[in-house]
Amino acid sequence: MKINMLFAMMFIALLMMNVWSDLGDGALVDDDDGGDGDDITFGSLRNVLCEVKKGIEELLGPIAFLLVVMAAVIYAGGQLGDAQLRAKAQGWAVGALVGAIIAFVLYAVGPTIITKMFGATDCPP
């Protein structure tokens, strides 16, 4: 359980670093209101959403496929052991399959949700 939380926190940290790097130099602009130049423009948010959309389209399909392959390998490998290993391997394989199904659903629906909610239709290819 603790390892799962650690991996989830690492994934979120990597995602946030990617988003922060995508904001880049053009995102923080001074709109001459006497501020210190830390106003985030809507254009930069659109750029970040385009990057997230592109990441979903490029990464989730292969990740889901690899999870299905990994589930098959884990299940087949577990069949070589005793009953306890077989039961554990079956649980791990089911977990990998559930992850693959969730990844496939996000792969199919995620870009549409981003487009409908935020209007990120003019993303560069």
Wavefront OBJ file of the C-alpha trace (Angstrom):
o trace
v 0.000 0.000 0.000
v 2.778 2.416 0.881
v 4.624 1.634 -2.352
v 1.494 2.395 -4.375
v 1.199 5.772 -2.680
v 4.875 6.437 -3.328
v 4.473 5.657 -7.038
v 1.339 7.807 -7.231
v 3.131 10.730 -5.575
v 6.124 10.322 -7.919
v 3.795 10.293 -10.938
v 2.014 13.433 -9.749
v 5.348 15.149 -9.095
v 6.590 14.258 -12.587
v 3.342 15.467 -14.116
v 3.557 18.749 -12.226
v 7.196 19.228 -13.288
v 6.143 18.622 -16.886
v 3.301 21.143 -16.616
v 5.572 23.684 -14.910
v 8.202 23.301 -17.630
v 5.482 23.657 -20.283
v 4.455 26.973 -18.797
v 7.910 28.196 -19.743
v 8.924 31.794 -20.231
v 5.829 32.999 -22.058
v 3.355 32.034 -19.363
v 4.353 34.497 -16.697
v 3.754 37.932 -18.167
v 3.330 41.334 -16.571
v 0.095 43.003 -17.604
v 1.355 46.432 -16.470
v -0.847 46.548 -13.414
v 2.091 47.308 -11.178
v 2.413 43.680 -10.215
v 5.509 41.602 -10.070
v 4.957 39.745 -13.358
v 3.333 36.637 -11.947
v 0.030 36.746 -13.810
v -0.694 33.498 -15.688
v -2.353 34.127 -19.019
v -5.186 32.043 -20.437
v -3.080 31.265 -23.493
v -0.548 29.449 -21.369
v -3.319 27.375 -19.769
v -4.490 26.399 -23.238
v -0.910 25.393 -24.109
v -0.694 23.229 -20.998
v -4.034 21.580 -21.789
v -2.829 20.914 -25.315
v 0.273 19.245 -23.888
v -1.832 17.121 -21.529
v -4.100 16.161 -24.421
v -1.093 15.242 -26.552
v 0.374 13.238 -23.670
v -2.869 11.301 -23.267
v -2.977 10.544 -26.982
v 0.665 9.462 -27.146
v 1.192 7.616 -23.860
v -1.967 5.952 -22.609
v -2.443 3.612 -25.570
v 1.010 2.016 -25.320
v 0.843 1.964 -21.513
v -2.503 0.140 -21.625
v -1.123 -2.364 -24.127
v 1.929 -2.990 -21.950
v -0.302 -3.499 -18.913
v -2.271 -6.174 -20.774
v 0.952 -7.930 -21.808
v 2.314 -7.626 -18.278
v -0.902 -9.095 -16.852
v -0.621 -12.078 -19.198
v 3.019 -12.669 -18.272
v 2.280 -12.384 -14.542
v -0.668 -14.770 -14.792
v 1.288 -17.320 -16.831
v 4.283 -17.073 -14.505
v 2.065 -17.568 -11.481
v 0.723 -20.813 -12.903
v 4.181 -22.336 -12.518
v 4.188 -21.945 -8.743
v 2.270 -23.388 -5.845
v -1.280 -22.433 -4.874
v -0.275 -19.378 -2.830
v 1.868 -17.913 -5.627
v -0.856 -18.711 -8.137
v -3.414 -16.775 -6.091
v -1.106 -13.777 -5.645
v -0.203 -13.731 -9.339
v -3.864 -13.890 -10.289
v -4.581 -10.874 -8.076
v -1.680 -8.926 -9.564
v -2.790 -9.828 -13.100
v -6.331 -8.680 -12.405
v -4.948 -5.403 -11.016
v -2.897 -4.884 -14.173
v -5.952 -5.621 -16.332
v -8.062 -3.134 -14.395
v -5.312 -0.548 -14.880
v -5.283 -1.316 -18.602
v -9.051 -0.927 -18.854
v -8.901 2.419 -17.063
v -6.047 3.530 -19.333
v -8.018 2.495 -22.440
v -11.079 4.429 -21.235
v -8.983 7.530 -20.518
v -7.267 7.121 -23.891
v -10.632 7.010 -25.656
v -12.464 9.690 -23.669
v -9.739 11.962 -22.253
v -8.980 14.125 -25.311
v -12.708 14.607 -25.955
v -13.283 15.708 -22.366
v -10.431 18.221 -22.548
v -11.729 19.551 -25.866
v -15.337 19.883 -24.657
v -14.533 21.366 -21.242
v -11.724 23.742 -22.124
v -12.054 24.255 -25.868
v -8.525 23.147 -26.616
v -9.327 22.449 -30.268
v -6.597 24.512 -31.899
v -3.715 22.452 -30.541
v -0.735 22.007 -32.827
v -0.271 18.427 -34.070
l 1 2 3 4 5 6 7 8 9 10 11 12 13 14 15 16 17 18 19 20 21 22 23 24 25 26 27 28 29 30 31 32 33 34 35 36 37 38 39 40 41 42 43 44 45 46 47 48 49 50 51 52 53 54 55 56 57 58 59 60 61 62 63 64 65 66 67 68 69 70 71 72 73 74 75 76 77 78 79 80 81 82 83 84 85 86 87 88 89 90 91 92 93 94 95 96 97 98 99 100 101 102 103 104 105 106 107 108 109 110 111 112 113 114 115 116 117 118 119 120 121 122 123 124 125
